[in-house]
Amino acid sequence: MRILITGANGQLGTELRRCLETGRAQIGPLPDALQGAQLDCADRSALDITDEAAVRTWFAQRGPYDVVFNCSAYTNVDGCETHAAEAFAVNATGAGILAAATEHDGGKCFYISTDYVFPGDDERPRVEDDEPAPLSAYGRSKLEGELATLAACDRSFVVRTAWLYGQAGGNFVKTMLRLARQNGKIAVVADQFGNPTNANDLAYELLLLSLTDDYGIYNCTGNGVCSWYDFACAIVDIAGILCEKEPLTSAEYKERFPQSCDRPHYSSLDNARLRVTIGDDMRPWREALASFMEAHPEL
Ligand SMILES: NC(=O)c1ccc[n+]([C@@H]2O[C@H](COP(=O)([O-])OP(=O)(O)OC[C@H]3O[C@@H](n4cnc5c(N)ncnc54)[C@H](OP(=O)(O)O)[C@@H]3O)[C@@H](O)[C@H]2O)c1
């Protein structure tokens, strides 16, 4: 099996690579069909997915691939409001370019999307068929990327995840640890709810899905719902950091950070389709978080 990961040095790209290189995830070993897979990893400097000619050349010289994981994205949610053109170029146009190249060679294409395609105005975990209506430029760019991928490649998986953390790059877990240690205090929004997701667990589920022909849209997040404040408290508690914890409303947060964009109040996803296809192996979010922090004591 031949696999390409783009955006390979990001959080998810790094965990996919780790799983494929070691033959296992934190959840468990990979199936035999994935052991010894031939892997090409491209970061942005090696392959910019917004450059159609470069993508074509890459596939012509190194393809064909059985599976392409598009882990490239513009993920700065607030930054998308002020850099919308850049965000749409990567999250939407680039996604379509990569999906078209994958389609041309007969491969399967994975596009990773977000809970932020939903408005979050309804306190009910969203299933895959629910109507998206993003509040932010990030959410709109990701929804456009979903559609571009599905339109360009018949063998597409669009997998929506949320509140992702992994070993590479910056994320909420690392930020909370830094602030708690530096300031002895964290102040975190307590009225936005979602599903923290361990990138290594997500990578495992994506790899299992890649062995199927059950294309289409999936949700894949850690199990259980919490607020950002609950998530932050769990992070500092597991790390054993004693600090002051201040819950904020979204309105209070906006006063402190006026440049921040609107986020959904309740954007929990239900892994409904996973349960009826490969099975939902995603762990309860606290367990997955503890396992992540145990695996990375350097944090
Ligand atoms: N992080 C979350 O909480 C979250 C939540 C829901 C969904 N998601 C989705 O999950 C996926 C993985 O997220 P992540 O957290 O792993 O993202 P990440 O850590 O920000 O990694 C994204 C990678 O994409 C690369 N990239 C940016 N522009 C590119 C381009 N034009 N061509 C090729 N590569 C490019 C980045 O490279 P540079 O560093 O050089 O820019 C970076 O290595 C994304 O699709 C994201 O939208 C993430």
The ligand as an SDF file (V2000), in Angstrom:
LIG
                    3D

 48 52  0  0  0  0  0  0  0  0999 V2000
   -6.4660   21.7820   15.5290 N   0  0  0  0  0  0  0  0  0  0  0  0
   -7.7580   21.5940   15.7960 C   0  0  0  0  0  0  0  0  0  0  0  0
   -8.2250   21.8290   16.9290 O   0  0  0  0  0  0  0  0  0  0  0  0
   -8.6760   21.0880   14.7350 C   0  0  0  0  0  0  0  0  0  0  0  0
  -10.0450   20.9450   15.0420 C   0  0  0  0  0  0  0  0  0  0  0  0
  -10.9050   20.4690   14.0510 C   0  0  0  0  0  0  0  0  0  0  0  0
  -10.4090   20.1350   12.8060 C   0  0  0  0  0  0  0  0  0  0  0  0
   -9.0840   20.2940   12.5390 N   0  0  0  0  0  0  0  0  0  0  0  0
   -8.6060   19.9440   11.2000 C   0  0  0  0  0  0  0  0  0  0  0  0
   -7.7320   18.8310   11.3250 O   0  0  0  0  0  0  0  0  0  0  0  0
   -6.7150   18.9020   10.3380 C   0  0  0  0  0  0  0  0  0  0  0  0
   -5.3650   18.7500   10.9950 C   0  0  0  0  0  0  0  0  0  0  0  0
   -5.2110   19.8170   11.9310 O   0  0  0  0  0  0  0  0  0  0  0  0
   -3.8570   20.0280   12.7210 P   0  0  0  0  0  0  0  0  0  0  0  0
   -4.2050   20.5580   14.0620 O   0  0  0  0  0  0  0  0  0  0  0  0
   -2.9960   18.8310   12.5810 O   0  0  0  0  0  0  0  0  0  0  0  0
   -3.2350   21.2400   11.8640 O   0  0  0  0  0  0  0  0  0  0  0  0
   -1.7880   21.8950   12.0140 P   0  0  0  0  0  0  0  0  0  0  0  0
   -1.0550   21.3180   13.1590 O   0  0  0  0  0  0  0  0  0  0  0  0
   -2.0100   23.3710   11.9530 O   0  0  0  0  0  0  0  0  0  0  0  0
   -1.0740   21.4000   10.6790 O   0  0  0  0  0  0  0  0  0  0  0  0
   -1.4600   21.8710    9.4330 C   0  0  0  0  0  0  0  0  0  0  0  0
   -0.2710   21.7040    8.5200 C   0  0  0  0  0  0  0  0  0  0  0  0
   -0.6370   22.1550    7.2190 O   0  0  0  0  0  0  0  0  0  0  0  0
    0.4730   22.8020    6.6730 C   0  0  0  0  0  0  0  0  0  0  0  0
    0.0810   23.6910    5.5890 N   0  0  0  0  0  0  0  0  0  0  0  0
   -0.4240   24.9370    5.6550 C   0  0  0  0  0  0  0  0  0  0  0  0
   -0.6060   25.4400    4.4300 N   0  0  0  0  0  0  0  0  0  0  0  0
   -0.2220   24.4770    3.5550 C   0  0  0  0  0  0  0  0  0  0  0  0
   -0.1660   24.4050    2.1550 C   0  0  0  0  0  0  0  0  0  0  0  0
   -0.5480   25.4310    1.3770 N   0  0  0  0  0  0  0  0  0  0  0  0
    0.2840   23.2630    1.5750 N   0  0  0  0  0  0  0  0  0  0  0  0
    0.6960   22.2160    2.3310 C   0  0  0  0  0  0  0  0  0  0  0  0
    0.6650   22.2350    3.6780 N   0  0  0  0  0  0  0  0  0  0  0  0
    0.2130   23.3570    4.2800 C   0  0  0  0  0  0  0  0  0  0  0  0
    1.0700   23.5480    7.8320 C   0  0  0  0  0  0  0  0  0  0  0  0
    2.4030   23.8830    7.5340 O   0  0  0  0  0  0  0  0  0  0  0  0
    3.0560   25.2270    8.1830 P   0  0  0  0  0  0  0  0  0  0  0  0
    3.1670   24.9490    9.6390 O   0  0  0  0  0  0  0  0  0  0  0  0
    4.3520   25.3300    7.4630 O   0  0  0  0  0  0  0  0  0  0  0  0
    2.0920   26.3320    7.8740 O   0  0  0  0  0  0  0  0  0  0  0  0
    0.9360   22.5290    8.9520 C   0  0  0  0  0  0  0  0  0  0  0  0
    2.0700   21.6960    9.0380 O   0  0  0  0  0  0  0  0  0  0  0  0
   -6.9180   20.2370    9.6130 C   0  0  0  0  0  0  0  0  0  0  0  0
   -7.6100   20.0020    8.4160 O   0  0  0  0  0  0  0  0  0  0  0  0
   -7.7770   21.0440   10.5560 C   0  0  0  0  0  0  0  0  0  0  0  0
   -8.5810   21.9880    9.8690 O   0  0  0  0  0  0  0  0  0  0  0  0
   -8.2070   20.7390   13.4720 C   0  0  0  0  0  0  0  0  0  0  0  0
  1  2  1  0
  2  3  2  0
  2  4  1  0
  4  5  1  0
  4 48  2  0
  5  6  2  0
  6  7  1  0
  7  8  2  0
  8  9  1  0
  8 48  1  0
  9 10  1  0
  9 46  1  0
 10 11  1  0
 11 12  1  0
 11 44  1  0
 12 13  1  0
 13 14  1  0
 14 15  2  0
 14 16  1  0
 14 17  1  0
 17 18  1  0
 18 19  2  0
 18 20  1  0
 18 21  1  0
 21 22  1  0
 22 23  1  0
 23 24  1  0
 23 42  1  0
 24 25  1  0
 25 26  1  0
 25 36  1  0
 26 27  1  0
 26 35  1  0
 27 28  2  0
 28 29  1  0
 29 30  1  0
 29 35  2  0
 30 31  1  0
 30 32  2  0
 32 33  1  0
 33 34  2  0
 34 35  1  0
 36 37  1  0
 36 42  1  0
 37 38  1  0
 38 39  2  0
 38 40  1  0
 38 41  1  0
 42 43  1  0
 44 45  1  0
 44 46  1  0
 46 47  1  0
M  CHG  2   8   1  16  -1
M  END
$$$$
